[in-house]
């Protein structure tokens, strides 16, 4: 069982930057895909960015060219660098891991609040 703990959220002005970090309690080497999701009030949770064990990244259209996901299997961390933040980026951000080989599993962190406001 892997536990995920997010950190780095907070209040930032539009145009600012934040870096979120997700630390895993165990090895993420066998976790096929690590990613970040977000959920704004009254909206469904949506994928923000994902990265495979091989380093292939995928981004939501709304954050492409502004956000970058970093995966470090040696440190068991997944970071999300967020630049040029907009008010519509305000949400609770969740770290996620999916193991696509047996034993199949999905892991979620408890979330960290990001608020973009002037």
Buried (B, 14 or more C-beta within 10 A) or exposed (E): EBEBEBBBBEEBEEEBEBEBBBBBEEEBEBBBBBBBBBBBEEEEBEBBBBBBBEEEBBBBEEBEEBBBBBBEBEEBBBBBBBBEBEEEBBBBBBBBBBBEEEEEBEBBBEBBEBBBEE
